[in-house]
Amino acid sequence: MPAHYIALIFAIITETIGTTALQASEQFSKFWPSVIVVVAYAASFYLMALALKIIPVGIAYAIWSGLGIVFIAMIGYGVFGQKLDFAAIFGMGMILAGILVIHLFSATSTH
């Protein structure tokens, strides 16, 4: 797998960790989750910058934000007990479908 996609994958993972810690920090009232937020977001933006050396910003951001939304929704459901209705699940399915369309059919996507 190309290095720019590895950087993007890890950018998504660290962004998901940061957002999960943001919920766990209880509005920055808990120290260690708050530290994790700052470190994870910094790592995510650094890794995203590495990916942007090759991947166009619109494509990278669509993948980064789209997968981040889906992963955070799953973590919210599994860890924090947040419920998802049919419309939310359907919408996230459409986001995933959009990412697949970009990756499989867009000439601007790097492979």
JOCOR-V381651 format. One record per residue. N is the residue number from 1. RES is the residue in one letter. SS is DSSP state (a for helix, b for strand, c for the rest). PHI is phi in whole degrees, 0 to 359 (none if undefined). NEAR is the number of other C-alpha atoms within 8 Angstrom. Layout:
<<N	RES	SS	PHI	NEAR> <N	RES	SS	PHI	NEAR>>
This chain:
<<1	M	c	none	4> <2	P	c	298	5> <3	A	a	301	7> <4	H	a	293	12> <5	Y	a	285	9> <6	I	a	296	9> <7	A	a	299	12> <8	L	a	295	14> <9	I	a	300	8> <10	F	a	290	10> <11	A	a	296	15> <12	I	a	294	13> <13	I	a	297	10> <14	T	a	290	12> <15	E	a	294	12> <16	T	a	294	11> <17	I	a	297	11> <18	G	a	298	14> <19	T	a	290	10> <20	T	a	297	11> <21	A	a	294	12> <22	L	a	299	13> <23	Q	a	295	8> <24	A	a	291	8> <25	S	c	287	13> <26	E	c	52	8> <27	Q	c	58	7> <28	F	c	62	9> <29	S	c	268	7> <30	K	c	249	10> <31	F	a	297	8> <32	W	a	294	7> <33	P	a	300	12> <34	S	a	294	13> <35	V	a	297	8> <36	I	a	298	11> <37	V	a	304	13> <38	V	a	295	9> <39	V	a	293	9> <40	A	a	293	12> <41	Y	a	294	11> <42	A	a	298	8> <43	A	a	297	10> <44	S	a	298	14> <45	F	a	293	9> <46	Y	a	296	9> <47	L	a	295	12> <48	M	a	296	12> <49	A	a	299	8> <50	L	a	296	11> <51	A	a	297	14> <52	L	c	289	11> <53	K	c	295	7> <54	I	c	240	8> <55	I	c	276	11> <56	P	c	301	9> <57	V	a	301	7> <58	G	a	296	6> <59	I	a	290	11> <60	A	a	299	13> <61	Y	a	291	9> <62	A	a	298	9> <63	I	a	291	9> <64	W	a	299	11> <65	S	a	286	9> <66	G	a	297	12> <67	L	a	292	10> <68	G	a	300	12> <69	I	a	300	9> <70	V	a	296	9> <71	F	a	296	9> <72	I	a	294	11> <73	A	a	298	9> <74	M	a	293	8> <75	I	a	293	10> <76	G	a	302	12> <77	Y	a	290	11> <78	G	a	284	8> <79	V	c	263	6> <80	F	c	257	7> <81	G	c	69	7> <82	Q	c	278	7> <83	K	c	271	6> <84	L	c	238	8> <85	D	c	269	6> <86	F	a	302	6> <87	A	a	299	6> <88	A	a	295	8> <89	I	a	294	9> <90	F	a	298	8> <91	G	a	299	8> <92	M	a	291	10> <93	G	a	298	8> <94	M	a	294	8> <95	I	a	299	9> <96	L	a	298	10> <97	A	a	298	8> <98	G	a	297	8> <99	I	a	296	11> <100	L	a	296	8> <101	V	a	299	9> <102	I	a	301	10> <103	H	a	291	10> <104	L	a	274	6> <105	F	a	239	6> <106	S	c	280	8> <107	A	c	286	5> <108	T	c	274	6> <109	S	c	282	10> <110	T	c	271	7> <111	H	c	241	3>>
